[in-house]
């Protein structure tokens, strides 16, 4: 049972990554948005969504992040956004 759950969640994650790639390419293909603006919008909307989830769950106490992880996420998002422009 546990193994099938892990496989299902892995499959869902892979599909989500593929869908994200397709949607990013479409965003750049069908609009005039630049990679920096696109990355900023993605990161801000993601941060707001995560904040809302935490606020609704009232689990804000004891949860924290760090700047190193935040910078790594930014670097990842920026690199892929600029790469999608050239694809």
Secondary structure, 3 states (H helix, E strand, C coil): CHHHHHHHHHHHHHHHHHHHHHHHHHHHHCCCCCHHHHHHHHHHHHHHHHHHHHHHHCCCCCCCCCHHHHHHHHHHHHHHHHHHHHC
